[in-house]
C-alpha cells in the first residue's frame, strides 16, 4: 500500500477540531518541525533543567553544593589507565577491575565494551591523574615488576 504525505507551512498550530478532522480522513500526524531566529534566547521556565549525568569519578557532595571526587571510582580509573598504558587489551582491563572488586556505577561487572566507553573520560582526566602520588606509585611498582620479570 502506497503512503501519501503532505507538508504544510503554518503560522499557528492546528486546532483540536482540525486534528480530529484530518484523523477521520485517515491522516496521521507523524512529525512536528520547530523553527526560531538564530541566536534567539529564551529564559527557561522555572523548574525546567536539563538532566546531566555526573561524570564517572565524581559525585554530588553531601550538601549538594558541588561535585567532589569519588575515591573508589578514581581508583578504578587509575587502574584502567595503568593497565592501558601497560598495553593490556580491554578485556584484560575489565577482568582485572572485576577481580579487584570494582563495579560500574550501575553495580554491574566490567566488560571490554564498558571499559571502552570510559576512554573519553580517561582521556579527560589523565592529565590530572598522571600528576597524582597514586599514579607515581603505580608507575614505579609497574617498572619494578617489569624489571623483575626481565
JOQUI-V294490 format. One record per residue. RES is the residue in three letters. SS is DSSP state (alpha for helix, beta for strand, coil for the rest). PHI is phi in radians with two decimals (999 if undefined). OMEGA is omega in whole degrees, -180 to 180 (none if undefined). Layout:
# JOQUI-V294490
RES:SS:PHI:OMEGA
RES:SS:PHI:OMEGA
This chain:
# JOQUI-V294490
UNK:coil:999:-179
UNK:coil:-1.30:179
UNK:coil:-1.85:177
UNK:coil:-1.81:179
UNK:coil:-2.25:175
UNK:coil:-2.49:179
UNK:coil:-2.20:180
UNK:coil:-2.13:171
UNK:coil:-1.60:-174
UNK:coil:-2.21:176
UNK:coil:-1.97:176
UNK:coil:-2.62:-180
UNK:coil:-1.21:178
UNK:coil:-1.21:178
UNK:coil:-1.38:178
UNK:alpha:-1.05:180
UNK:alpha:-1.07:-180
UNK:alpha:-1.12:178
UNK:alpha:-1.09:180
UNK:alpha:-1.15:179
UNK:alpha:-1.11:179
UNK:alpha:-1.09:-180
UNK:alpha:-1.06:-180
UNK:alpha:-1.19:177
UNK:coil:-1.58:177
UNK:coil:1.65:179
UNK:coil:-1.40:178
UNK:coil:-2.29:178
UNK:coil:-1.22:-175
UNK:coil:-2.08:-179
UNK:coil:-2.79:172
UNK:coil:-2.30:180
UNK:coil:-2.02:-179
UNK:coil:-1.92:-180
UNK:coil:-2.59:171
UNK:coil:-2.63:-180
UNK:coil:-1.11:-180
UNK:coil:-1.08:180
UNK:coil:1.49:179
UNK:coil:-1.19:178
UNK:coil:-2.07:179
UNK:coil:-2.27:177
UNK:coil:-1.14:179
UNK:coil:-1.16:177
UNK:coil:-1.11:179
UNK:coil:-0.98:178
UNK:coil:1.45:-180
UNK:coil:-1.87:179
UNK:coil:-2.28:175
UNK:coil:-1.35:178
UNK:coil:-1.35:-180
UNK:coil:-2.18:179
UNK:coil:-1.22:176
UNK:coil:-1.27:-176
UNK:coil:-1.05:179
UNK:coil:-1.02:-177
UNK:coil:1.76:179
UNK:beta:-2.18:174
UNK:beta:-2.58:177
UNK:beta:-1.32:-179
UNK:coil:-1.13:-177
UNK:coil:-1.10:177
UNK:coil:-1.63:179
UNK:coil:1.02:-175
UNK:coil:-1.72:-176
UNK:coil:-2.80:175
UNK:beta:-1.73:177
UNK:beta:-2.34:180
UNK:beta:-1.18:171
UNK:coil:-1.79:-172
UNK:alpha:-1.00:-179
UNK:alpha:-1.17:180
UNK:alpha:-1.18:177
UNK:alpha:-1.12:178
UNK:alpha:-1.08:178
UNK:alpha:-1.11:179
UNK:alpha:-1.17:178
UNK:alpha:-1.10:178
UNK:alpha:-1.10:178
UNK:alpha:-1.02:180
UNK:alpha:-1.06:-179
UNK:alpha:-1.03:-178
UNK:alpha:-1.22:179
UNK:alpha:-1.18:178
UNK:alpha:-1.13:177
UNK:coil:-1.40:177
UNK:coil:1.14:177
UNK:coil:-1.40:176
UNK:coil:-1.17:-175
UNK:alpha:-1.06:179
UNK:alpha:-1.18:176
UNK:alpha:-1.25:176
UNK:alpha:-1.05:179
UNK:alpha:-1.08:179
UNK:alpha:-1.04:-178
UNK:alpha:-1.20:176
UNK:alpha:-1.02:180
UNK:alpha:-1.15:179
UNK:alpha:-1.06:-179
UNK:coil:-1.44:176
UNK:coil:1.58:178
UNK:coil:-1.35:178
UNK:coil:-2.23:176
UNK:coil:-1.19:179
UNK:coil:-1.08:179
UNK:coil:-1.46:178
UNK:coil:1.51:-179
UNK:coil:-1.64:177
UNK:coil:-1.27:177
UNK:coil:-1.35:169
UNK:coil:-2.40:-174
UNK:alpha:-1.12:179
UNK:alpha:-1.20:179
UNK:alpha:-1.16:177
UNK:alpha:-1.11:178
UNK:alpha:-1.04:178
UNK:alpha:-1.10:179
UNK:alpha:-1.46:-174
UNK:alpha:-0.96:179
UNK:alpha:-1.04:179
UNK:alpha:-1.16:179
UNK:alpha:-1.12:178
UNK:alpha:-1.09:-178
UNK:alpha:-1.17:-175
UNK:alpha:-1.72:-176
UNK:alpha:-0.93:179
UNK:alpha:-1.04:178
UNK:alpha:-1.29:-178
UNK:alpha:-1.25:-178
UNK:alpha:-1.01:-179
UNK:coil:-1.57:-176
UNK:coil:-1.37:178
UNK:alpha:-1.07:179
UNK:alpha:-1.04:-179
UNK:alpha:-1.14:180
UNK:alpha:-1.04:179
UNK:alpha:-1.11:178
UNK:alpha:-1.10:-180
UNK:alpha:-1.10:179
UNK:alpha:-1.15:180
UNK:alpha:-1.16:177
UNK:alpha:-1.15:178
UNK:alpha:-1.07:179
UNK:alpha:-1.11:179
UNK:alpha:-1.12:-180
UNK:alpha:-1.12:180
UNK:alpha:-1.14:180
UNK:alpha:-1.19:-179
UNK:alpha:-1.31:-177
UNK:coil:-1.37:none
